[in-house]
Structure formats: structure tokens, C-alpha cells
């Protein structure tokens, strides 16, 4: 068995009998037959039928070190990696670049009757997540090089069936939808807006199919079994890769700050607000942070915060008015033990009410929060009953 630095180089064999290798900070698939490839890679990207290998390369030079191109262009840089590092023909290979570790690769595979779908994914989204349509940072000029950040979610999707060119393109769409669905479920934040991330600005995908297969397919949309299986394997692989690379999963996201940091609410900001409060017997930062961490994982607080965040989302999307958002948002803040003021609030004011309320609430221990929340809930429920009773009396003339 081939080995490098104690790791087995040959890590997987696809149903097509193609071997998957991991070496030189890369994952490489070497083809044993004719394959059709659709790639977003800068080297030999697009639709190709003459390639012999595809790869995913970790371009992270190490903590605190800047990533630099080894050539004048990104395309030439990837050619050098293929030839000098990986020993494959740069004219007949396409690749992706990432900052994720190849040791955190996730491989998922499913078979349905006469085809097999396999996804090989590296992923991380905490630093470079973005929502499609977010403000961009640069515009490419012809003939002028530009800064390239390593891709964050890279997917190599291998379909052991022969797909028509249009079906291969449709597979790319389905693959992308699957990735975005996982980010939606995990409420992964954009780092460039208040939105939920749909990916990073530098994600890459390579779709490969077996041109020598006896199974011929012409559709990869959601209504056919191929589309279903693409969705399943990509979603499973993206979920696992996100956890392996950055620890992101349902448990880690069960946190107030994780739900609200895309709205500018961070641990440092909450502490800064508390530190400026003119109150006696202030807590040390260590004790305050401890109480904030406990509060941020409280089941009720996470639930109410999730509902509050979705109100802000719907307000951003134009699905509800400011009046409607604040009407429900104020009730949620009250249930959390906060005491918001005012009959009206726009998006920024709603964020501010939550931010200031959390800063004040975090100084209490969790038992105090529970008592305060329960008291507010009981009082509000009684008030609502009285209001409803009064409205009923008016309707029926009582």
C-alpha cells in the first residue's frame, strides 16, 4: 500500500474502479477510462471529455502565512500544482483550491439500481460564508491578475453512469442546491450581509460521469432518482465536512450568538455594552462571559431568539411590515425576560432592543433568568387574556 508520512495514499475506490489518492495536501482521482467532466476549476474548466484526472488541493500555507500564487495567473498556478506536486498531466487535469484540510474530506456514496453517486467534499463556512447577491469586493479586468481566495466548499461529484451533456450541467445545479440546503438548515451566516449564507464566494464543483457505462441518463433534476440521490449524498457529505473542518453542526449552532451574529451581535459587543453600564458591583469579564455562555445555550432563549431572527429575516425580505415584525418581536423579547420600550421599531431598532436586552440579561445567573422569564410570561399571559376578554365583550355588546 502506498504511504506518505504515515497516511495511506490510496483512500477509496469508486464503483467505476477509479482510485482516489490523498497526497501532497491534495485529493486526486485518476481515471481508468473515458470520463465526461464539468468543472468550475480555473485549469481546464468547463465541459471536457479528454481529462485523465481531477483534484482538490489545500492551498493553505499555514497559520498566519499569506497564500501566494506560484505563477502570474491562477490557471498557471494550478498547472504547476498538477505537474510539479501531483505528477499528473496538467493539460489533462482540472482542479479546485481550498483552505480546508484534506484529512477532513468527507466521502459519501449511494447506489440505486443501475447507477452509483459518490460525493467527495471538503468544507468550511465560518470565515467566508456569503449569500448570493451580497456586495462584492472586486471586478475582474481583462488581462489583469486579481486576488484569489481558496474555495471554502469544494465538491467532486462522481456519477457512475453515462450522462448527456445537458444532464451533466443539470447535475451541477442539483449539486449546488443540495449544498445550499445544508447551509440553510444550519443557519450558516453570511459574513457580508445579514442574510443566511448560500455558499462562499469561492466554492468549486467538479461533476464527473462514466462515459463507458451501459447506463445512459438524460436528466438530473429533483423529480428523477438521479437528482434525488445527488441531493442525498451531497447533503450528507457537506454536513460531515463542515463538522470535520470547523465543528459546525446542529449542536454548535444551538446558541444565541450563532443565531444572531449575522445581525452584528457578537460576544465582544455584548461585553462592551455591559462594561459601559453605570451599575454597582460589576462582574469581571470572566464571570460575565461565563454567564453569557450559559444563557446563550438555554433552550428557551435559543428558541425565542430563533423566532426573533426569523422575524428580522422576513422584514428584510419584505414579507412582513415593520409594525408586524415589532408586534411579534416585542412579545418574544418580553418572554426572554427583556423589557423593550416603544410602540414602533424598524430593523435596526429591533436589533438594538435585542442587543441591549441581552447585555443586561447576561449579568444575571441562569436561575434569575428563569424566574424573570416565567414572571414576565405569566404577567403577559394575564394581560393578553384581559385584552382578549375586553375585545370579546365589545364584539358581543357585553
C-alpha positions as CSV (number, residue, x, y, z in Angstrom):
1,X,0.0,0.0,0.0
2,X,1.3,3.4,-0.9
3,X,2.0,5.6,2.1
4,X,3.2,9.2,2.7
5,X,4.0,10.5,6.2
6,X,2.2,7.6,7.8
7,X,-1.0,8.1,5.8
8,X,-2.4,5.7,3.3
9,X,-2.3,7.4,-0.1
10,X,-5.0,5.3,-1.7
11,X,-8.0,6.1,0.4
12,X,-11.0,5.0,-1.7
13,X,-12.0,3.0,-4.8
14,X,-15.1,4.3,-6.8
15,X,-17.7,2.0,-8.2
16,X,-16.1,2.7,-11.6
17,X,-12.9,1.2,-10.2
18,X,-11.2,4.7,-10.3
19,X,-8.8,5.1,-7.4
20,X,-8.9,8.1,-5.0
21,X,-5.5,9.2,-3.6
22,X,-4.5,11.7,-0.9
23,X,-1.0,13.1,-1.0
24,X,0.8,16.4,-1.3
25,X,-2.1,18.2,0.5
26,X,-4.4,17.1,-2.3
27,X,-7.1,14.5,-3.1
28,X,-6.7,13.1,-6.6
29,X,-8.9,10.9,-8.7
30,X,-7.1,9.1,-11.5
31,X,-9.4,7.9,-14.3
32,X,-9.2,4.3,-15.6
33,X,-11.4,5.0,-18.6
34,X,-13.2,7.7,-20.6
35,X,-15.0,10.3,-18.4
36,X,-17.1,13.3,-19.1
37,X,-16.2,16.3,-16.8
38,X,-17.9,19.6,-16.0
39,X,-15.6,21.7,-13.8
40,X,-15.5,25.2,-12.3
41,X,-11.7,24.8,-11.8
42,X,-9.5,27.5,-13.4
43,X,-7.4,24.9,-15.2
44,X,-9.2,23.1,-18.0
45,X,-12.5,24.1,-16.6
46,X,-15.9,23.8,-18.4
47,X,-17.0,20.7,-20.2
48,X,-14.3,18.3,-21.2
49,X,-14.1,14.7,-22.4
50,X,-10.3,14.3,-22.6
51,X,-9.2,14.5,-19.0
52,X,-7.5,11.8,-17.1
53,X,-7.6,13.2,-13.5
54,X,-9.3,15.7,-11.2
55,X,-8.0,17.0,-7.9
56,X,-8.8,19.1,-4.8
57,X,-5.8,21.0,-3.3
58,X,-5.3,22.5,0.1
59,X,-3.6,25.8,-0.7
60,X,-3.4,27.0,3.0
61,X,0.4,27.6,3.7
62,X,-0.2,27.6,7.4
63,X,-1.5,29.7,10.3
64,X,-0.5,33.4,9.9
65,X,1.0,32.9,6.5
66,X,-0.4,34.5,3.4
67,X,-1.4,32.3,0.5
68,X,0.6,33.2,-2.7
69,X,0.3,32.2,-6.3
70,X,3.2,30.3,-7.8
71,X,2.6,31.8,-11.2
72,X,1.3,35.0,-12.8
73,X,-2.3,33.6,-13.1
74,X,-4.5,31.3,-11.1
75,X,-4.7,28.9,-14.1
76,X,-0.9,28.6,-14.3
77,X,-0.7,28.2,-10.6
78,X,-3.0,25.2,-10.7
79,X,-1.0,23.8,-13.7
80,X,2.2,23.9,-11.6
81,X,0.4,22.1,-8.7
82,X,-0.7,19.4,-11.1
83,X,2.6,18.9,-12.7
84,X,5.2,19.5,-10.0
85,X,3.4,18.4,-6.9
86,X,0.9,15.8,-8.0
87,X,2.8,14.3,-11.0
88,X,-0.2,14.4,-13.4
89,X,-0.6,15.8,-16.9
90,X,-1.5,19.5,-16.4
91,X,-3.1,19.6,-19.8
92,X,-5.5,16.7,-19.0
93,X,-6.4,17.5,-15.4
94,X,-8.7,20.0,-13.7
95,X,-8.6,21.0,-10.0
96,X,-10.0,23.1,-7.2
97,X,-8.2,25.0,-4.4
98,X,-9.3,25.3,-0.8
99,X,-8.1,26.2,2.7
100,X,-9.7,23.1,4.2
101,X,-7.5,20.2,5.3
102,X,-7.7,17.1,3.1
103,X,-7.8,15.0,6.2
104,X,-11.2,16.5,6.8
105,X,-12.5,15.1,3.5
106,X,-16.0,13.5,3.6
107,X,-16.9,10.7,1.2
108,X,-20.5,9.6,0.8
109,X,-21.9,7.1,-1.8
110,X,-25.3,5.7,-2.7
111,X,-26.4,3.2,-5.3
112,X,-29.8,2.9,-6.9
113,X,-30.4,0.0,-9.3
114,X,-28.1,0.8,-12.2
115,X,-26.1,3.8,-11.1
116,X,-23.9,5.0,-8.1
117,X,-23.4,8.5,-7.0
118,X,-20.4,9.5,-4.8
119,X,-19.6,12.9,-3.3
120,X,-16.1,13.9,-2.1
121,X,-16.3,17.1,-0.1
122,X,-14.1,19.5,1.9
123,X,-16.0,22.3,3.6
124,X,-15.8,25.2,6.0
125,X,-18.1,28.3,6.0
126,X,-17.5,30.2,9.3
127,X,-15.0,32.7,7.8
128,X,-16.0,33.3,4.2
129,X,-19.7,32.5,4.1
130,X,-21.8,34.7,1.8
131,X,-25.3,35.0,0.4
132,X,-25.8,35.3,-3.3
133,X,-26.3,38.9,-4.2
134,X,-24.2,40.2,-1.3
135,X,-21.9,43.2,-2.0
136,X,-18.8,42.1,-3.9
137,X,-15.3,43.3,-3.3
138,X,-13.7,43.3,-6.8
139,X,-14.3,43.4,-10.5
140,X,-12.1,41.4,-13.0
141,X,-10.4,43.3,-15.7
142,X,-9.2,41.6,-18.9
143,X,-5.6,40.7,-18.7
144,X,-5.1,41.9,-15.2
145,X,-4.5,39.4,-12.4
146,X,-6.6,39.5,-9.3
147,X,-6.5,38.2,-5.7
148,X,-8.0,34.7,-5.4
149,X,-9.1,33.3,-2.1
150,X,-9.1,29.5,-1.7
151,X,-12.5,27.9,-2.1
152,X,-14.4,27.1,1.1
153,X,-16.8,24.3,0.0
154,X,-15.4,22.1,-2.7
155,X,-17.3,19.2,-4.2
156,X,-16.2,16.5,-6.5
157,X,-19.3,14.5,-7.6
158,X,-18.8,11.3,-9.4
159,X,-21.7,9.6,-11.1
160,X,-21.2,6.1,-12.3
161,X,-23.5,6.4,-15.3
162,X,-23.2,8.0,-18.7
163,X,-24.9,11.4,-18.7
164,X,-25.8,13.5,-21.7
165,X,-24.0,16.9,-21.6
166,X,-27.2,18.7,-20.6
167,X,-27.8,16.2,-17.8
168,X,-24.3,16.8,-16.5
169,X,-25.0,20.6,-16.4
170,X,-28.3,19.9,-14.6
171,X,-26.3,17.7,-12.1
172,X,-24.3,20.8,-11.2
173,X,-27.4,22.7,-10.5
174,X,-28.8,20.0,-8.2
175,X,-25.5,19.6,-6.5
176,X,-25.4,23.4,-5.7
177,X,-29.0,23.3,-4.4
178,X,-28.0,20.4,-2.1
179,X,-25.1,22.4,-0.7
180,X,-27.2,25.5,-0.1
181,X,-30.0,23.4,1.6
182,X,-27.5,22.3,4.2
183,X,-26.3,25.8,4.9
184,X,-30.0,26.9,5.2
185,X,-30.7,24.1,7.7
186,X,-27.6,25.0,9.8
187,X,-28.4,28.8,9.6
188,X,-24.9,29.4,8.5
189,X,-24.3,33.2,8.5
190,X,-23.1,35.4,5.6
191,X,-20.1,37.5,6.5
192,X,-21.0,40.2,4.1
193,X,-24.7,40.8,4.9
194,X,-27.4,40.0,7.4
195,X,-28.5,37.0,5.3
196,X,-28.2,33.3,5.7
197,X,-25.2,32.0,3.6
198,X,-25.9,30.2,0.3
199,X,-22.2,29.2,0.0
200,X,-18.9,31.1,-0.1
201,X,-17.7,33.4,-2.8
202,X,-15.1,30.8,-3.9
203,X,-16.8,27.5,-3.8
204,X,-15.9,25.0,-6.5
205,X,-17.5,21.9,-8.0
206,X,-16.4,19.2,-10.4
207,X,-19.0,16.8,-11.8
208,X,-17.7,13.6,-13.4
209,X,-19.7,10.8,-15.1
210,X,-18.6,7.5,-16.6
211,X,-18.8,7.7,-20.4
212,X,-18.2,4.0,-20.6
213,X,-21.2,2.9,-18.5
214,X,-24.0,0.9,-20.0
215,X,-26.5,3.1,-18.1
216,X,-27.4,6.3,-20.1
217,X,-29.3,9.1,-18.3
218,X,-30.6,12.4,-19.6
219,X,-31.9,14.1,-16.5
220,X,-30.5,15.0,-13.1
221,X,-33.3,17.2,-11.8
222,X,-35.1,16.8,-8.5
223,X,-38.0,14.7,-10.0
224,X,-35.8,11.8,-11.1
225,X,-34.0,9.3,-8.9
226,X,-30.5,10.5,-10.0
227,X,-31.4,14.0,-8.8
228,X,-32.7,12.6,-5.5
229,X,-29.5,10.6,-5.0
230,X,-27.3,13.6,-5.9
231,X,-29.1,15.6,-3.3
232,X,-28.8,13.0,-0.6
233,X,-25.0,12.2,-1.0
234,X,-24.0,15.9,-1.4
235,X,-26.1,17.0,1.6
236,X,-24.6,14.2,3.8
237,X,-21.1,14.9,2.7
238,X,-21.4,18.7,3.1
239,X,-22.8,18.2,6.6
240,X,-20.0,15.9,7.7
241,X,-17.3,18.0,6.1
242,X,-18.5,21.2,7.8
243,X,-18.3,19.4,11.1
244,X,-14.9,17.9,10.5
245,X,-13.4,21.2,9.4
246,X,-15.0,23.7,11.6
247,X,-17.1,21.9,14.2
248,X,-20.4,23.2,12.7
249,X,-23.4,21.1,13.3
250,X,-26.9,21.4,14.9
251,X,-25.4,21.3,18.4
252,X,-22.8,24.0,17.8
253,X,-25.5,26.2,16.2
254,X,-27.8,25.8,19.2
255,X,-26.5,29.2,20.5
256,X,-27.9,32.7,20.7
257,X,-24.7,34.3,19.3
258,X,-24.6,31.9,16.4
259,X,-28.2,32.7,15.5
260,X,-27.6,36.5,15.8
261,X,-24.0,37.3,14.8
262,X,-25.1,38.0,11.2
263,X,-27.0,40.9,12.6
264,X,-23.8,42.3,14.2
265,X,-24.4,40.8,17.7
266,X,-21.1,39.3,19.0
267,X,-19.7,38.3,22.3
268,X,-17.3,41.2,22.3
269,X,-20.1,43.7,21.5
270,X,-22.3,42.4,24.3
271,X,-19.4,42.7,26.8
272,X,-18.6,46.3,25.6
273,X,-22.2,47.3,26.2
274,X,-22.2,45.8,29.7
275,X,-18.8,47.4,30.5
276,X,-20.2,50.8,29.8
277,X,-23.3,50.3,32.1
278,X,-23.3,52.5,35.2
279,X,-24.2,49.9,37.8
280,X,-22.6,48.9,41.1
281,X,-20.8,45.6,41.8
282,X,-20.0,44.9,38.1
283,X,-18.9,41.4,37.2
284,X,-15.4,40.6,35.9
285,X,-15.2,39.8,32.2
286,X,-14.5,36.2,33.0
287,X,-17.6,35.8,35.2
288,X,-19.8,37.8,32.8
289,X,-18.6,35.8,29.8
290,X,-19.3,32.6,31.7
291,X,-22.9,33.7,32.4
292,X,-23.4,34.8,28.8
293,X,-22.2,31.4,27.6
294,X,-24.7,29.6,29.9
295,X,-27.5,32.0,28.8
296,X,-26.6,31.6,25.1
297,X,-27.3,27.8,25.2
298,X,-30.5,28.0,27.3
299,X,-33.2,26.1,25.4
300,X,-35.9,28.7,25.8
301,X,-33.6,31.6,24.9
302,X,-32.4,29.8,21.7
303,X,-35.9,29.0,20.7
304,X,-37.2,32.6,21.2
305,X,-34.1,34.0,19.6
306,X,-34.6,31.8,16.5
307,X,-38.1,33.1,16.1
308,X,-36.9,36.7,16.6
309,X,-34.2,36.2,14.0
310,X,-36.7,34.8,11.5
311,X,-38.9,37.9,12.1
312,X,-35.9,40.0,11.1
313,X,-35.3,37.9,8.0
314,X,-38.9,38.3,6.9
315,X,-38.7,42.0,7.5
316,X,-35.5,42.1,5.3
317,X,-37.3,40.0,2.6
318,X,-40.3,42.3,2.6
319,X,-42.6,39.5,3.7
320,X,-43.9,41.4,6.8
321,X,-44.1,45.1,7.7
322,X,-42.1,46.9,10.5
323,X,-45.3,47.1,12.5
324,X,-46.0,43.3,12.2
325,X,-42.4,42.4,13.0
326,X,-42.3,44.6,16.1
327,X,-45.7,43.4,17.3
328,X,-44.4,39.8,17.5
329,X,-40.8,40.7,18.3
330,X,-41.8,42.7,21.4
331,X,-43.7,39.7,22.7
332,X,-40.7,37.5,22.2
333,X,-38.3,39.9,24.0
334,X,-40.7,40.0,26.9
335,X,-40.8,36.2,27.1
336,X,-37.0,36.3,27.2
337,X,-37.1,38.5,30.3
338,X,-36.3,41.7,28.5
339,X,-38.3,44.9,28.8
340,X,-38.3,46.7,25.4
341,X,-39.9,50.1,25.2
342,X,-41.7,51.9,22.3
343,X,-44.7,51.1,20.1
344,X,-42.7,51.2,16.9
345,X,-39.3,49.8,15.8
346,X,-37.6,49.4,12.4
347,X,-35.0,46.7,11.7
348,X,-32.0,48.5,13.3
349,X,-34.1,49.3,16.4
350,X,-35.2,45.7,16.7
351,X,-31.6,44.6,16.6
352,X,-30.7,47.2,19.2
353,X,-33.5,46.1,21.6
354,X,-32.3,42.5,21.5
355,X,-28.6,43.5,21.8
356,X,-29.2,45.8,24.8
357,X,-31.6,43.4,26.5
358,X,-29.1,40.5,26.1
359,X,-26.3,42.6,27.6
360,X,-28.4,43.4,30.7
361,X,-29.8,39.9,31.0
362,X,-26.4,38.2,30.8
363,X,-25.3,39.7,34.2
364,X,-27.9,37.5,35.9
365,X,-27.3,33.9,36.7
366,X,-29.5,31.3,34.8
367,X,-31.9,30.8,37.7
368,X,-32.6,34.5,37.9
369,X,-33.3,34.5,34.2
370,X,-35.7,31.6,34.5
371,X,-37.6,33.3,37.3
372,X,-37.7,36.6,35.4
373,X,-38.8,34.9,32.2
374,X,-41.5,33.0,34.0
375,X,-42.8,36.1,35.7
376,X,-42.9,38.1,32.5
377,X,-44.6,35.2,30.7
378,X,-47.3,34.9,33.4
379,X,-47.9,38.6,33.5
380,X,-48.1,38.9,29.8
381,X,-50.5,36.0,29.5
382,X,-52.8,37.5,32.1
383,X,-52.6,40.9,30.3
384,X,-53.4,39.2,26.9
385,X,-56.4,37.3,28.5
386,X,-57.8,40.6,29.8
387,X,-57.3,42.3,26.4
388,X,-58.9,39.4,24.6
389,X,-61.8,39.3,27.1
390,X,-62.3,43.0,26.6
391,X,-62.4,42.6,22.8
392,X,-64.9,39.8,23.1
393,X,-67.1,41.9,25.3
394,X,-67.1,44.7,22.8
395,X,-68.0,42.3,19.9
396,X,-71.0,40.8,21.8
397,X,-72.0,44.0,23.5
398,X,-71.4,42.6,27.0
